[in-house]
Structure formats: C-alpha cells, structure tokens
C-alpha cells in the first residue's frame, strides 16, 4: 500500500505534515469483480493495521454527499455519531479529529465524476500525518482520475479466466460430490454454465451456490437452457445468475429476501433482528409446534447458501454462529429492482422529498432531522405502511408527532426506532403491530397501559431507555410476547405482577427483584420458572433479599438449572441488603450446565458459591467475571473449569492470596511429606486448560500469587495469551508458571508498584524473566504513575 510518492512534500522531522492530499490508490473494475473484497482484505491485514494510527471504512455510493461521508469518518474515529449538524461545524470537527494522525481511509463504491464534489472533504484530510493513505473502489477509471488518483496508482481488476471461474465454481457446486464419475458427468455442463458468467466471481459464486444441492443432471441442464440468459440486461453478466438464484427460492424466502431492500446499502444486518422483522410481517411458514425463530434461522441460512448475504460476522466464542452480515451492493440493487417501490428509503436532507409511489409498504427514514429538517409530514398519510424504521442516530435532533403516527398508520406491523417523547394511548389502534423497538430513547419515562391491548405483539425493545421507570402493570396480557429487551431497565423499577403469564418469552433482558417493597411487583424469583423457553442472555438485578426466593414453607423454589437454552447469566446484587441474604440467594441461583458466560457483581459473601460448589458443574463456561465482590476472601477452584477462556477478577479487595485452591489443585499428602522444605505444591492435572485471557483489576490488597511445581507433564494455563494486572499495588511477584509461559503474547502491568519495580525493562532486576513476551506494557510515566500506587 505504498503507492507513488509524487504528490506529497516532506517538511522534515518526525511530525511531517503533507501539504497536499494523502496518496490516493484506486481499485477499478466491473461490478461483482471483487473490488470490495480486495479492499477488505487490505483493510483487515495485520501489517496494515499496525502501520496506521486510525483505519476508517466508508461506503460512498449514490447519491454523493460529502457531509454524510465526513460524518461517517467522524463516527468511525470517535466511536459515536457526531453531535453537530451544521456543515461547517462537521468539517471543523473532522479537521480536529484527523489532524496529525496517520490514517488509512477506504472509500468504497465511489461514483461521482465531479472533482469539485470532493473539495471540502479533501481540505480536512490534508491535515493528517505523512504516510496516510486513501483507498478507493470504483467501477470507472474516469472516477478514479477525477478523485485525484495518478495513473500509476490505479489498480484494475481483470475478469477471471475460464479456469479460475471453474476453480471457484467447482469448490462451491461440486464439493459434496466425491464420486469421480459423477463429478465428470457434471463438469461438462458446469463449464458451459460458467461461460455465461463473463468472468465475474460474484456471478460464479451465485450459480455455484444455486447448483450445490441440485443432484440431477436435468436440473443443471434447465439452468443452462433458461430463457433468462436471453434477456438483454443479462449481457452485464450478473442479472442472469441472480434471477436464477431468486427464482429457485420458495415463496416465503423470496419475501424475506426482498424485505432486505428496506435497509440502506452497505448496512450491517443483525441476524436476530432481521428474523424478528420477518416474523412481524408473517413471512415465516411454521408447521406444528416449530419455533418461529428456528424457522427464521433456516431461512437465513438458505439465503446465505444462495450467496445473497456476505461479510459474515460470527460469534467470538462460537465461530459457527452468524451474528451479522451484509448484502453485496449489486445484490442490494437487485432486491430494490425486484421490489420496485414497495420497499423505500427516504433521505430527509434531500430538497425534494416525496414517496416514489403510493404503493410503498415498507419505509425507512434516513438523514439528519433538525428544526430546519423536520420529519416528513406526508408519511402520516401513508396509511397502508406495514413497516416504519428510523435510525436511532436521529433521536437527539428532533422528535415526531407520536399521536399522528399511532392514530393513522394502523396497518403497521413493525415500528423500529421512532424518535418520540412519549407513547400515546392511541397505540392500541395498531392491532396488527408485532414489533415495537423503542431502544435507546432518552425521553420515554413510561409506557401506557393501552400498549398491553396489542395482543399480537411479539417483540418489545426498550433496551437502553434509561429514563423508563417501569413496565406497564398489565404486561401479563401480552401473551404472544416472545422477546422483551429491557437490558438497562432502571434499578428503581420493578417487574409487574403477571410476568409469569408471558410463557412464550424467548428473550428477557433483565429481571429486577422487588425486595418485597411493592405490592404491584412480581414478588418472587420463582416467577421465572414459568418462562420455560428463555434463551440467550439474562440479567437478574437487585438480588440479595431472601424474601425474593419465597417463604420457608414454599415448596417451589427458583429453578434456573432447567433453562438449558440460556448461554449468558449476569447476577447483580444489591449492597443495601444483608450479607446473609447474599449467600442464601447465590446458593439458590444455580445456573444451567449449558451456561457459557457468567458475571457476578457486588456479591457480599465471603466465598463464591457459599457452600455447594455449583460453579464447577459449569463445564461449558467460557467467560467468567467476578466484579466488586468486596468481602469475598476465597475463590472457588476455577482452574478446574475445562472450557474457561476468559477470566476477569475486578475489585476483589479482600483477596490477599491466590493459592492452590485457585488453580484447583488437590494437594498430595505424600508429595507434601517428601518435599517438606518447599512451599510449593505439585500439580497432577492441567489447570485452566483453555484459559487465554486473564485480567486482574483493582485487587488493591492482593499480596501473594503462589507458585506450584508441575509434575507428570501436566501444565498450568498452557494457552494463556493475555495477562493484565492493573491497580494491584501490593502484589510482590509473578509465579514461575507465568514467567515461564511460552504462549503468553501480551503482558500489561499498570499502577502496580512492586511488579513495576521488579520487572520494568529499564530498572527491574527480573526483566530477563519476562523479556521473551512479545508485547509488554507498563504504567506510562507521568504524575499519575508516581502516586501511592
């Protein structure tokens, strides 16, 4: 990514600033040739990442809007949407954010051929550090030249050869055919089919995905002889494969695919949200007692196998599970072409704003609303709308007239992110509504009881509504509710009575214990027992009162063990309750063995768990966090957890020593007798066999970390890659099994004076013991580092 240096001027010194733009490199080629794929490979390359201070990716597309691009760059740099509206202020903020930084900016899918369109943006980007680069992808060489690319920095991507096309096609379409004779039988016709792809890898991949599961030669022959190849538009090489793939979809999947046209180009689509939106439109055909969500997963996977989705983002802990994805811009154009005007996106910042056609059924409002740019009023008259979505970044600029919205648009089945200050009683008119997302709304303080008359509601998202004081008292009437996202519900609130009637719930963000203080509250944790289908993540808040478990003569106790579809559990205790209550409650909240992630916060007991060691039954646990358990002196035998990958201990201020019990070592009496002179114990089993990340924070009284001899070829933390010790001023030394670790790649020691003095590269006497670790970081010098810590 060096490029020609002809358009920069050196000013000397390490803080050289270019007087002209950073070097611009352009990747050119036909749509579907792989320009974005190549740019993404460069963007994600480790060497590239290490070379630049900041990396930014922006999808430009059409229509061109330099201020939108500037805001997108700012959002990437700052991690949040800019809070400025005026163009000049946006540009000034961009100038300040980029100044002196060596950045790598990718401008994907550029179309404008007018050089003057870039002048304001280029003026801001000149202030970056020397060595910054801009990478552009465009279909036209004329665009590359107009944007300022020299001919030597234009990288054209040529069409694939027939053999390259066949290599891609055969890997996709014939990978499941092991019989040689069968393979040869399909090869002849397969080569004829890829000849129609005109060397475009996206077309080849799409056809390969289409034919992968077609086992009969007649099915391949029908594709080869399809009349779609005769269409005039097919000369472009992509319409034919996409149409063939689309036609192969069953009718329900066609609807699901076309619905994706509502999202802006280059959007990251969240799989679970997309499935819930499909559910709201009644696109999923469920048979018998099938779960709608499971059917939705199958639909999503089918569309992915047809190569209609790409750029999959997978779960950090389960590489098979897809979290998000994108659509190729050509596939997105194709979906919009097929839906015509049924799925529309309106930009409120355009001067002429109107719906393209009265047939619009699914609408997304984009752009920046403000006093000067209000919500388009004619939308209130589109009474046949089935979907309305407003990106949440518009919240802080302007609200809309909620009474008009809910009084008139009575055909709505999904509402996503309306910037309203309150929900009116008129919402009960939306009898078809199945999806209501109000998440991250800073104004809503309560939900009307009338909302509970929406008997078809399946999804209610109020996550991040920090000012929402409570849920409606009659929420138990929403018997079809399957997803209640309330992950940041106010701790001063409570769960209303009747929660146990929501037996269809799959998702429950948090459950706030009542502490017996409200007669309107769902007074027992055992109410969760009726919610048998809970899955994903659950947070129990304000724990610690024994009364929340039930009376002494109450035979039924809270049962979390049976909720085998839960993968994440957060137990947050209330310090205003008695310590004894903490111990009793934690003992009763034994999670299911399927749990993969557990957090315990503000627990006031002296041991975890207090009596029965149920934590060791969590054989699938991958992530464990113990935070601010100030009175806890002893830790459980965490080294015995076979799948634990990440362990965080924060604010455990009563812990003074980590000994053999931490590793899960059973001391051998004979070994102790034979080696009475040593303080170490012998480990005969591998401790923390899969641990990769170990973090200690605010362990202010921690003094000793015991060593241990290793016997019989067993090991301690054989996969440890990252160790952080921050604000642990009394810890004197690291054990030998850490110092001798060959897997450790990153070591951070911050504000821990004894360790800093002992191992520091400049003055530490034991620096050689850790010098083999590739990445080591100590407390940066300065006033903060010279304090008591």
KERO-835232 format. One record per residue (C-alpha): z, y, x. Coordinates in pm, whole numbers, plus 50000, padded with zeros to 5 digits. Example, Ala and Ser with C-alpha at 12.3 -4.5 7.8 and 13.67 -1.06 7.14 Angstrom:
507804955051230 507144989451367 
***
This chain:
500005000050000 499395023450289 496175039950180 494295066550373 496495094350514 493775120650494 495295140750211 498805146850347 500085171850602 503015163850830 505655191150862 507645173351134 511145158251125 512635131550904 512595153850595 508875159350598 507545170850262 503835167550178 502065199850092 499665180049873 499975151449632 501135117149746 498285093549823 496675080149505 495335044649505 493305032749205 492624997349084 489444996648875 487694970148669 486834958048320 489464952948053 491124919048093 490114915748459 493734916448583 494354952548693 497804955048538 498734920248662 497874930149020 499744963048985 502794944448851 502754920449147 502724950049385 505434968249187 507784938049193 507194929049559 510434928849759 508874946950057 507584974549829 510984977649660 512744981449996 510255007650116 510745033149836 513775051849702 512525050349344 509985029449157 508545041648826 506155024548584 504455044548307 501835032948058 499495062748008 496875050147757 495395073047494 495795100047378 496685116547707 499925136647702 501245149448035 504655159047891 505125124247746 504315109948090 506785134148251 509495123248006 508735086648075 509095092848451 512375111148390 513695082948172 512905057948447 514595079548710 517685089048509 518115056948309 518095075647977 515765096847767 515755133547875 517725156847650 515265185647685 512395194047451 510545224447585 507625215247813 508665238748092 512215225148092 510925189448109 508765197948409 511615216248583 513925186448532 511265162948668 510835185048975 514595184049041 514825146348991 511905137549217 512495163149494 512995147649836 512685111849711 510165086849840 508815072849516 506275047149404 504695056549071 502415033348874 500245049848609 498865021148405 495805022648178 494515057748250 491525070348051 491235108148080 488375120648294 489515157048297 491205166948629 492835197548470 494915175048243 496995164748543 497685198748697 501205204448556 502315169248637 500885170048989 502755202549052 506045183949002 505115153349203 504215173149517 507905177549598 508545140649668 509225128350019 506455119550260 505335083650215 505375084649834 502505066749661 500815067549321 499025036249197 496615039848905 494905013348693 491775023348505 488575007848378 486395036048509 485675047048866 484965081848723 488585083748606 489855073148949 487865100749116 488915126848856 492575118948912 492185125549284 491545091549443 489365091449753 486615065249758 488335046350038 491415042049817 489575027649515 490124990149481 487534974649247 488364940749095 485244919749056 484534894048787 485714858748863 483244833048987 482484802648771 484644780848995 487584804848977 487224805748598 487174767948588 490264765848807 492234787748563 490804771148254 491414735448369 495014742748467 495694755548115 493474733947895 493424700748081 496824699248248 498174674147993 495224650548031 495974625348303 493174600648230 490254606848469 487584595048227 488954617447953 489094646548198 485424642248295 484384639647930 485874673947854 484814690148183 481134693148096 481694711047767 484574730847914 482344745748182 479874756347913 482664773447720 483974793348017 480434805148084 480854826747776 483954843947922 481854865748154 484304861548442 487284877548264 490574859348338 492204870448010 489304855147815 489514823048021 493274820247971 492994827047597 490384799847547 492314775747767 495434781247556 493394776047239 491924742847355 495024728747529 496154708747226 492744700547080 492324664047171 488934656947013 485644665047182 484304676146842 486904704146831 485734717047169 482134714647053 482904736146748 484334762946974 481234762047194 478894764746895 480934790346700 478934817946533 481424842846673 479614841847006 476574857046832 478394889046735 477074919846912 480574930647017 481154897547196 478944909547480 482074926647609 483464892047681 486874893647511 486364896947137 484994861647103 487924843547269 490454865047083 488774859446747 488594822046809 492244821146904 493194842146600 491164820646361 492924789746493 496304803146377 497774791646043 498004819945785 501754826645838 501214830646214 498314854146155 500634876945958 503264875646232 500704884246499 499194913046303 502624927846236 502964934046610 500314961346577 503054984446447 504574987346795 503215012347049 501004999247327 502894985247628 506094981847423 508654956247529 509124934047223 512574918747174 512034883347054 515084880146828 514464913946667 510804905646611 511764873046438 514204891446208 511474916246116 509154887146032 511954872845818 512274906145636 508584905145544 508914869045424 506294857045673 508174825545776 507474794645570 510704774845569 510854739245441 514004723745302 517134732345496 515384745945806 516874776845966 514584807045936 515464816846291 514384782846423 511064785446240 510664820546382 511234806846734 508484781246673 506104808346551 506854829746855 506274800647093 503004792446921 501734828246961 502834827447325 500954794647381 497844811447240 498234837847517 498814865447263 502064875247439 502634880347812 505024895448072 507894873847953 511424884648045 513674854348048 517414849148025 519214854048355 521124821648307 518554801048115 515094805748259 513544787447965 514764812347705 512484842247647 514284874947574 511424900047567 507674901547612 504654924347588 501164922947446 498174929247669 496684962947578 493404946147475 495274921047256 497164950547104 493874968647036 492584936346880 495594934046645 495114970246538 491404963746486 492204935046250 494914953046054 492724983846024 495185008745871 497814985345731 499964989446045 500075025446162 501855046346423 502195083846376 502955108546655 504855138246509 503765160046801 500095159346703 498795190746538 497025172546255 499425147146121 498455125145832 498365088745743 494955074145830 494715057245493 496745052745178 496785015145243 499335018045524 502184993345464 503984993045800 504685026145972 506265037046299 507075073646364 506765083746729 507125115746929 509915141446963 511275156746643 512965190746661 513375221946450 509775230646525 508555194846476 510215180446164 509935145846016 506545143845836 507385151045472 504395132745325 505925099745437 508395103345147 505425099044912 504165066645067 505935045944805 504195013244899 505525012045254 507074978545346 508304988245696 509555020845844 510595023846209 511765054246404 512505050046778 516165057346847 515425083347115 514655107746831 518195106946698 519515136646883 516755160746794 516655161546414 517725141746108 515735133945796 516425137445424 518055103945353 518175109244977 514385112644958 513895082945186 516065059144987 515175072444642 511415069944677 510485042744926 511815014744708 509344988444834 510784989045185 511764955545328 512774968045672 514175001145796 514665004146170 516505033946318 516235061946059 517895093446203 520125100745901 523565117045888 524775095545600 523655067045383 523475078245016 524425057444716 520735056644628 520215029744889 520975004444615 517475011544477 515954993744775 516324959844611 513764943744843 515464955345163 516204927045405 516534945145739 518584976845793 519104988646153 521255019646197 522345011646551 523375039246796 523525065546524 526115091946632 526635106846285 527305078846039 531035076245961 530975052445666 528685030445463 528675033845083 529875005444865 526475007144695 524974991145006 526684958744901 524364956644600 521444948344833 521634911344759 518564903244972 519874919745289 519634896045588 520234919345885 522644948645912 522764965046254 525484991346310 525984984146680 526795014946883 527765035546576 530895048646748 531975070646458 531715043746192 535295038346077 534885007445866 532514983845690 532214985345309 535084968845119 532644947844913 530724934345211 531554899045095 528954903544821 526134903045080 525934865245058 522464863845216 523514883845524 522644864045837 523044889746115 525824915846130 525594935346456 528744956346492 529414952346863 531014986846912 532934990046589 535885014346611 539124997146713 540965017446450 538934999846180 539394965646030 537364937345881 537354939845499 538594911645279 535794888645174 534304884045522 534834846645480 532254847145196 529474855845442 528804819045505 525164824945602 526124846045907 524484835746232 525324867246426 528644886146418 529024912446687 532794916746667 535774907546452 538684932146458 542084916446394 544174935246136 547634931846298 548824928745936 548654966645888 546234969445595 546224952345257 542454957645247 541884938845569 540734903445623 544224893645730 543704861045919 541544849946212 541134817046028 538614835545805 536184828246088 536444791046006 534224795945701 531484811245917 530224777646042 526814789246166 527924816146412 525874816446731 525184837647035 527904862747125 531204870546950 533904896047041 537424892946898 539214926246924 542784938946891 544274904546949 547904896847019 549734895946683 550914861246577 550564870946211 546784871146256 547004833446313 548684827145975 552144817445857 554214790046020 553684767645718 549964774245712 548214741245788 544854757245860 544584774646198 541734793946353 539134769546487 536644781846746 536134748046911 533764736546638 531384766346679 529154748646927 526334774246897 528474801947046 527474808547406 529474840447475 533044849247374 534994881047451 538734880947383 540104916547385 543854920147346 545934949447219 548654961347457 550734975747173 551664940547061 554374918447214 553664897647523 554824865947345 552164871447080 549504873347351 550474839247486 550544822847142 547224838047033 545374828947354 546634793247327 545164790246977 541794805847059 540374776047242 536594781447268 533884755147217 532874734447519 529344748147485 530524782747596 528584798247886 530214832547916 533884842247866 535724875247907 539484880347862 540594916847852 544084932547855 545924899447812 549664904547879 550774868847953 551824857548300 549444827648312 545964820148173 546004799747949 549784798147897 550354760547852 547394737447787 544684743648046 541804745147795 539724766548030 538934735948242 537264719647939 534544746347951 532194725348161 529154747148081 530824780448162 528594801548389 530194836048379 533944843248368 535554877848365 539324884148366 539924921348332 543114942448327 545464913348270 548204932948446 551084908048404 549154876848498 550574862848825 548904828548838 545274819748786 544044786748649 542224761248868 538924779648841 537394760549133 537104730248907 534634746748670 531434727948760 528844753448637 530574786548713 528094810448878 529744844648845 533484852348861 534934887348822 538634895048858 539454931448782 542774949248753 544864917648804 547624938648960 550374912048950 548384887149158 549704887249515 548264855049646 545254832849588 546194797849695 545084762349645 545524763949267 542704789949258 540364765349427 541544736849203 542844716149493 545254687649430 547374686349744 547554652049900 551174643049987 550114620950277 547944648150421 550784672950399 553124648550576 550694641350857 549924678150911 553304694150855 552644720251118 549684735650937 549924758250634 546534747050509 545794720250252 542924696050263 540184698550001 538734664949896 536414678249621 533884706349624 535494738049487 533344763049297 530234741249348 527804766049186 529514799549238 527034826049357 528774859149282 532484866349335 533874901049256 537394914549304 538144949549169 541414968849161 543534939949289 545994965449424 548874941749508 546844912249635 548044903749987 547104868050079 544004846850040 544994812350166 542814791650391 542084754850346 540834726750564 537784708050449 537704670150463 535154642950398 532094665250397 533294684650092 532774722250071 534134754249918 531724778049744 528614762549905 526264785749710 528164818749740 525684847149797 527514879049696 531164888149760 532604922149660 536174933149730 536904968349607 540204986949586 542314958549728 544264977949993 546904951650072 544644921550135 545004913350503 542254888350585 539454866650454 539794828550469 537764808550716 535674792350443 534394827250357 533974838250719 532054806750799 529844807050490 526184801750573 525004810350221 526614844750198 523914871450181 525774902550068 529334913950150 530844946150010 534284958350121 535244991749963 538555010149977 540424980150122 542064993850434 543224961950608 539864944650565 538034975950670 540094978850989 539764942051067 536064936051012 534414970151046 531304969351262 532364998851481 536064992451538 537014959251379 538244932251623 536904904451398 533484919451327 531774889951503 533154866551235 531074883450961 528194897651164 525904868951060 525884881250694 522524899050638 523794926950411 527234941850477 528614974150332 531964991050396 533615021350238 531395051050319 533085076650547 534435108050385 537525122750219 537695095349953 537795068450219 540675084550406 543205083250123 546015058550062 543585030450004 
***
